[in-house]
Structure formats: structure tokens, C-alpha cells
Amino acid sequence: MTKILLEMRGITKTFPGVKALDNVNLQVREGEIHALVGENGAGKSTLMKVLSGVYPAGSYEGDIVYDGEVRQFSTISDSEHLGIIIIHQELALVPLLSIAENIFLGNEMASGGVIDWRQTFARTRELLAKVGLKESPATLITDIGVGKQQLVEIAKALSKKVRLLILDEPTASLNETDSDALLTLLMEFRKQGMTSIIISHKLNEIKKVADKITVIRDGGTVETLDCHKEEIGEDRIIKGMVGRAMEDRYPKREPKIGEMLLEVKNWNVFHQQHRDRQFLHDINFSVRAGEVVGIAGLMGAGRTETAMSVFGRSWGHKITGEVKMRGQPVDVSTIRKAIDAGLAYVTEDRKHLGLVLMNNIMHNTTLANLPGVSTSGVIDERREAKVATDYRARLRIRSHSIYQEAVNLSGGNQQKVVLSKWLFTDPQVLILDEPTRGIDIGAKYEIYSIINQLAAEGKGILMISSEMPELLGTCDRIYVMNEGRIVAELSKQEASQETIMRAIMRSGEKH
């Protein structure tokens, strides 16, 4: 049996008014992939920040034993010096610097204060080869996709002689192909003796790569499961995470589909940056009252661009086509006009585009409809507080008050605040772009329940998701997109992962 590389004993971490970690214990053996799972807010990322020195020694109770010795890390550099490297969910790359510059940023290969670019580029090529990238070291980060950026982060970790690699939600923003490539790379590193800790909400990926799974709930350790001693099913993991069995991942709904709400006809859009290239071609779709309509497709198919271009022309240029609400043409040429027409758009990027993170729940909730809490242009704080309190209760947002800053909420609760913001505009059609990305299984169920409730109230829902089971479990109809075109429309009865992929593959052969 391999030796224990890392042991965290009795780790307790308290923030003002909140005990984030309560006597957590974790044991990781050398050369294994150890998964850390739990609901949003369970304490997974906090535990890893304690380990990596983001939260320095003295700010928590308990011991970190690494490589047989008790360690106290005051900074991230202290942990990196021993080969503990953490890659956060929000990648720490500089978009307008090259791959080589990013890999050695702060760790430059220099002599006498002068960078040796020949050596830097040669070493970068070696590191890129190890992670399976063929890009030039001079390529700018902004010119490669998110999947490749994730691999650059790993190459950066390898440059620091990593022994313990910590990945926080590494596949949250990746498509299926890029996710598989990343997981295969982790398994290859395991063969070479590297130890990894992976935090993920994607239980199918956890099952694929993990040797052991530690479950954390409400800041405490629930159990550690050995994947080599027994077959660990997803239901078994979920029960540990949420404290109960979840027989059905998707709440039941009896659809009551009514009148036509939204119709988009002959929608053509040219690319935002490459302005001579048409990106969306003759898009036609519709959403009825009480209906949940999905848009499926691979990364880059044009799903988000379609939603953003319809919602106030917030993406693209040289846009043509027609938008109707309840059979009448409407002007959606600005975001304000789109909102007034009855549209709302919940962005896939809640941290950067959906919320003002340093603002509290109350201010975020009312941000898209300030006239709704104002008199003669002056905000009535009492009305604003009542609105925020009502939505906090309705969507079951877990926080100590409506005055808690959004940055301190879990991903699931942040998503509920974004939903609150748009529901307060009283939309007829709500566009949800990756509504459950990066949130746990329990919070997902709550989001699905909210979607069902909105549909029952007669709202139309247009949902974009990269998770096919999610679309199949929640939608009444699914449009399939590929290369900027809608290539299929499937009823709930016709839709399956196979029919969706078949539609994508067949359309790819034509274009």
C-alpha cells in the first residue's frame, strides 16, 4: 500500500457568524486521484484554500501533515514550494499574454534580471507536449479555447514540479470532448505517480477517475468511499452529499402549454469580432406559455450567441430578422427594449455578467427594475428591502440576511439571486443560459423546481444547457444547433442523447 502523502486533521475554519469547516478530516495517499464532493457551501473549496495557504496558518484550527511532517503555510508560495499546486475554477491566466509568459509568470527563467526567451520557449514546448497541446508558446491565451486554457494551467503547475495537484471544478466550463481529454490526462499523471485532488459536481466524471471519494456536508466530513472496494453509484454519493436519497433528479411536471409567446423568425447575425463572417444563419424558433424549450448543441454551436443577440442585440452585429411576442412584432434592439417587450436573460456567467459581486442581495435583486422600487426617480429602500426579502423567501436563498454580499454566497445561491433579479422584471419569456453550471445536485433540483413553478404560472422558458440529461429531464421540446444553424426540432418523445448527437453529426457532414 502506498504511503499517506497528505493528512488534514480536525480542520476548523470560522468566518464572522459562520463556521465553514467543523473538524474536517482528509487523508490522501500518494499516487491516487481523490475526489472531494458536496453541495455548494459544504466547505470543499474552503478546505483546499486552507491546504494551499490562501487561508494562512493561524486562521484555522487543526493540523496539516504533508509528506510525514506537520506544515504551516503562511502563503501560497509556501505550499507551492513543496509541490502543492491549486488550479481554481476561475482560471488565473492573463488573456493578452502568451502561453509561455503565462506559464512562467512570477517564475521567470532569467539570468541577471534578463529573461532567457530561448530557454523559456523550449521548456514551454516540453510542458505543452506533456499535456497534449501543439500550440506555439507565442500564442496568446485569448486566442485559444477554455479547454486548452485549462491544459495551460496544468502545464503551469507542471513547471513548478507539482506533487499534489488540486483541481477545483476543472470541467465546469468544458464541453464533453475537452472534459474527457482532461480526465484522461489526470489518469495518465496517476500512472506517473502524481497525486490529485479533484472537486467536481459532475458525478459521472468522479466515478470515472476517482480512487477514493470524500463527502463533505455542512462543513463536516461525512465519509470516505473506496472505489476499489465496492461499486459506488451516483445515488450513493448523492445520499451522502444531501443527507437523503434523491429518487428522481428532475421534479415531476404536468405541462399545460398555452398560447404562443415568443417567435423568432429568419434571424441572421454576423460575428461580433470577425465582422465579415456570418455566424447565425436563418434561425427560427418559438416558445409557448407554460412550455420549457431547450437548445442543445456542442460548444461553439451558437446557442449563447442566439440568446444574446435576441436579448437587446447584446452580441453580434448586422442583425436581421423578426421577433414577435404574442403574435405582435416587438423592438428588441436594446436591452431596455427587450425587457420592456417581456424578455429576460439569465447569463451563463453569473459572476461577471449576472451579478455585482460586491453588492448585497438586495441591490442585486432590484438592479434590472429600479423603477419598481422608486418614486420620482428616488429609490425607496423600504420597498427595495421588502422585494428582496420576498424573493429570498420564495427562492429559498440561503444567507444570513438580504444585506449579505453576493460574493460570499455559494454558486447555487448566487444563481437564485440572478433569477430573482430577472423575475422582478416580470418577464413573459425567461431565457436561461446554463442555469445549473457549477452548482451541486441539491441546488440543481431546487432550480428545476423553480423552472417548473414558472412554467405552471404561464411563463415561457428557453433553456440552453450543455448537459443533455438536463435538457431531456426538463424540456417539452428541444431545438438542436450546430455551426450557427438549427438542425433539428425534437418533441419530448423523440428526444434522446442519440437522436440529438445524430442530428449534430448529420448536419456537420452537410456544411
N, C-alpha and C positions, 0 to 999 in steps of 0.2 A: 504493500500500500504506500502511495506517495505521501510525502510529509505535508504537514499543515503549513501553508505559506502565510495565511492571514487569519487572525482571530480577533474579533471585536467583542469585548466582554462588558456587559452591563452598561451599554451606552445610553445616556440620558441627556437630552438636549431640550432646553426650555427657552421659549421666546416670551415676551411680555404677555401674560394671560393665557399662554398656550404651551402645553407640554407636547412637543413634536415627536420626541423619541422617549420611550419609557422602558429602560432596562433591556435594550435590544442586544441580542447575541447573534453573531455570524461567524461561521468557520468555513474557510475556503482552502481546498487542497491544491498543491502545485500541479499545474498542467490540466486543470479542469475548467469547463465553462459552467459558471454558477449563475443561475438566473435569480433575480430579485423581483418578486411580483407583489402587487397590492393595489388597492384603489387609489385614485388621486387623493393626495393629502395624507396617505398612510405613513409617510416618512421615508420612502425609498431614497429619493434624491437628497434629502437632508442627511441621511446616514452616509451616503457617498461623499458629501461635502465635508463631513467630519473626517472621513478617512483621508481625503486628498488635501486637507489643510485649508480649505475655503473657510471653514469654521475652525479657528486655531485651538491648540491645546489650552485648556483653562476655561474655554467657553462651554465645555460639556463635562459630564461625569463619565467615568468608566475608563477602560484601557484598550489601546490598540497594540496588539502583538503582531509584529511583522518579521518574518524570517527568524523567529525564535527570540526576538528582543522587544521589550516594551518601547514604543516610539511615541514621540510628541512632536507633531508637525505644527509649526507656527505659521508657515506659508505654503503655497502650492509648490514653490521651488524645493522645499524640504522633502515633500513626498516624491516629487519627480526625480530628485537626486538618487532615490532608492528604486526608481523604475516603476513607480505607481503613476499612471497617466490616465486622466479622465477626459472623455470626449462628451461634452454637454449636448443636449438636444438642439439648442441654438448654436450652430457651428460658429467657431471663433476665427473665421478666415476674413482676410481683408480683400474685398472683391476686386479692387483695381491694382493689386499686386500680383506678381506671377506666382505660379505653383512653387517654384524654387524659393522665392522670397518668403512665402507663407510658411513653408516647411522649416526654414531656419530663422524665422523672425524671433529675435531675442536669444538666439542660439547660433549666431553667425559664425561661419568659418572664415576667420580673419587673422591676419598677422600684422602687428603694429598698427591696429586700427583700420586696416585696409582689407576689404572683403576679397577673398580669393574666388572669383566667379567661376573659373575653370573647375576647381575642386567642388564648389557648390553645385554646379550643374551635373558634374559626373556622379556625385553622391545622390543627387535627386533622381537621376535616371535609375540608379540601383534600387532606390526605395520605391519608385513608381513601378518597377518591374515586379517587386515583391507583392504589391497589392493589385497587380494586373492592369495597370494603366499604361497606355502607349503615348500619352500626350507629351508634348515638348515641355521641358522645365520652364520655358519662357512664356507658356500660355497663361493668360490672365484667368483668375478664378471666376470672374464674371462671365467668361466665355465657355464654361463647362457646366453640365447639369448638376442637380443636387446629389444624385447618386455618386458621381465622380468626385464631388466635393467631399462627401463622406469618406471616400477612399484616400483623398489627400490628407484629411485629418488623421487617418490611421497611419499613413506614411510619415506624417509629422511625429506621431507617437513612436514609431519605429526608430526615428532619428535620435530619439532620447533614450535608446536602449531600454525599451519597456519590458518589464517582467509581469506586471499586473495591469491589464488594460480594462478600464471601466467605460462602458458604453451606455449612455442614458437615452433611451428611445432611439436607437440608431436607424431604424427603418420607418419612423413615423411619417417622413415626407417622401418616401421612396415608392416607386411602383414595384410590381411583383418581380420583374426581372432583376432590377437593381437590388432588391431585398435578398433574393436568392443568391446573387453574386457575393453580397456582403457576408451572409451566413456561411456560405461555402468557404470564404476566406478565413473566417473565425475558426472553422473546423480544421482548416489546413494549419493555422497557427497552433492549434491544440496539439497536432501531430508533432510540431517542432518544440513542444514543451511550454508554450506560453499559457499563462493563466488569464482568464477573462471573467469579468462580472458584467452581465447584461441586464438592464432594466427594460422591460417591454410590456405593453398591453396586448400584443399580438400572441395569443397563447399557442397558436399553431406553430409559430416560429420558435417559441420557447421549447415546445415539445421536440422540435426537430434537432436542436443543437445542445440542449442543457444536459449536463451530467447530474446536477442537483438543482433543486428549486427551493428557495427560502421564501415563505409567505409572511408578509408584514401587514398587520391590520391595526388601525387606530394607534400607530406609534409603537406597537409592541410586536415581538416575534411570535408567530402562531405555530409554525412547524417548518422543518426542512425535509423535503421529499427526495429520495434517491431514485433516479430514473432507471438505474441499472438493476435495482432490486425488485421493482414492481412496475407494471404498466400504469402510467399516470395519465388519466384522461383529463380533458379540459374541464369537465363538470367537477372533477375532484379538486382542481386548482381553484375554480370559481367559488366553491363552497368554503374553502379556506380564506379567500380574499374578502368575501362579503358576509361570511358567518351564516350562510344559509344556501340551500340548493336553489339553482335557477333552472326550473324545468324547461322554461321557454325563454329564449333570448329576446324574442320580439313579442311585445304585448299584443293580444288579440284585438282585432278591429273589424267591425262590420261596416264596410264603406257605404255611404249614402251620397252618391255622386249626383250633383245638380247641374245648374246652368253653366254655360261656357263663360269663363272669367278672362283668361289671357290667351291671345292668339298672336303669334309672331310669324310673319309671312315674308318669304323671299329676302331673308336677312343676309346681307353681304358685308364683310368687314375686311379692310386692309390692315396689315400688321402695324403695331404701334411704333416699332423702331425701324423696321425694313419697309419703308412706306410705299415701295413699288410692288410689294408682294401681297396678293390677296390671301387672307388666312382663313376666313369663313366663307363657305360657298352655299348660297341658296338654302339657308336654314329655315325650316318650318316646324313649329311645334305649338302645342296648346295645353292648357291646364283648366280643368273644370272645378267648380265649387265642391269641396269635400273630397277632392282627389289628391293622392300623393303620386307624383310623376317623377321618375328617376332618369338621370342621364348617366349612362355607363360609357367607358372608353379608357384607353390607355393614356398614360401621361403624355401631354402634348397634343391630344386629340382635338382640343379646342373647347372643352367643356366650360372652364372658368372664363375664358375669353368671351364665349357666348353670353354667359350670365352678366359679366361686367359691361359688355357693350350694350346690352339691352337696358341695364340699370344706369341710366344717365350718361351713356356713352363714356363710361369711366375707363374703357380700354379700346384701343384701335382708332382708326381714322377712315375717312371716305366711306362712312357707313350709310347703306341704303336698305330699304325695306319698310315694312309696316308693322306697327304694334297696335292691337285693339284690346280694350277692356270692356267686357260685357257687350261686345259687338260694335263698339264705337271707337274710331281712331283716337289715339292719345299721343301727346307730345312727351317723349322721354329723353329729350335732347340734353337735359341737365339732371343731376341727382335730385335737386329740389323738385323738378317737374315729375320725375319718376316716382318720388314719394307721394306727391300730390295725386298722381294717377292711380295710386293704390299698390305700388310695388315696394318691397323691402328686400335687402340683400345681406345675408349673414356671411361674411367673408371667410375663406379658409384660413386666413392668417389673423387670428383673433388678437395676438399680442401686438402686432404692428399696425394693422388696419382696422381692427374691430373695437379696440379699447384704448382709452388714455390710461395707461397702467398706473401712473402716479396720482390719478384722480380716484375718488372713492366710488363706491357702488351707486350712491345716489346721483352724483353728477353724470356718471356713465349711462345710467338708465334713462335720463331725460334728454341726453345730448342731441338726439335726432329729432326731437319735438319740443324745443324750448317754448314755442308759443302755447303749448299745452299746460305749462306751469307758470305762465307770465300774465301780467296785466299791464297794458300800455307799455310793453317792452321791458317791464321790470319783473324779474323772477321772484315768485312768491315761494320762499324757502319752506314754508309750512306745507303748501301743496306739493312741492317737489319731494319732501320727505314722505308724505303720505303715498304718493305714486310709487316711490322706491320701496317703501315698506310693503305695499300691496303686492308688487311683483316679486319681492324677496320671499313672501309667504307663498304666493301662487306657484312659483317655480322651485320652491324649496332650496333656495340658495343658502348654503352653509357658511355663515360668517358671524362674527360677534356682534355686528351691527351694520346698518347701511352706510356707516362712515368708515368702514374698513377699505383700505386702498386695494384696487383690483390686482395689483402686482403680488399681493400676499394671499390671493385665493388659489385653490387648486385649479387645474385645467378644466375640469368639469364645471366648476362653479363660475369660472371666467366665461365659459361658453353660455351658461344660463344668463349671465349679465348681458352679454351681447344679444341674446334672444329677447330679453326684457326691453332693451333699447329699441329694437325694431317693432316689437309688439305694441309698444306705447304709441307708435305712429299709426296704429290701427290699419294695417295693410290688408288688401284683398288677396294678394298672392305673395307668399314668402319664399324667396329663393335661398336655399340652404346649401352652402358650398363646403363639403367635407365636414358636416356638423359634429361628428364624433371623433375627429382626428386627435390622437394623443390623449384620449380620456379612457378611463377604466370601464370594465364591463358593467358595474353597478350604475355608474353615471350615464353610460350609453342607454341603459334600459329606461332611465328617467327621461332622457332626451327623446327617445322613441315614444314614450307615453305622452310627452308634451306635443309631439307632432300629431299623434292620433287625436288628442284633445282639440287641437287647432282645426284639423280636418273635420271633426264632428261639429265644430262651430260654423262650418261652411267656408273656411279659408281654403285657398288652393296652395298646394305645396309643390315646389320644384326642387328636387334634391339631387345634388351631384355627389357621388361617392366613388372612391377607388376600391372599396370593399364590396365585391359582388354579392356575398351573402347578405350584407346590409340592405342593398337595393332589393334583392329577392324577398327579404323578410319584411319589408316595409311598404313597397310601392305597388300601386294598382296598374301602372303602365310603365314601360321603360323604353326610352329612346337610346339608341347606340350610336356613338360618334366615333369617327376615325378620320384623321387628316383633314379636319375642318369641315366635315360633312356629316349629316345624319344619314346613317347607312341602314338603319332598321328601326322599326317600331314594334314592340312586343307587348302583348297582354300579359297579365299575371300568370295565366295558364300556359302561355307559350314560352315564358322566360325561364332560362336556366343558365348556369355558367357556360355550358357547352354551346347553347344557341347564341349567346352574346359573343363568345370568342369566335364562333364560326362566322358570324356577321362581320366582325372586325377583320378576320383573315381573308374572307372573300373580297371585301372592299379594297383591301390592300393590294390584291392581285390586279384589280382593275385600274388603280391610279398609280 
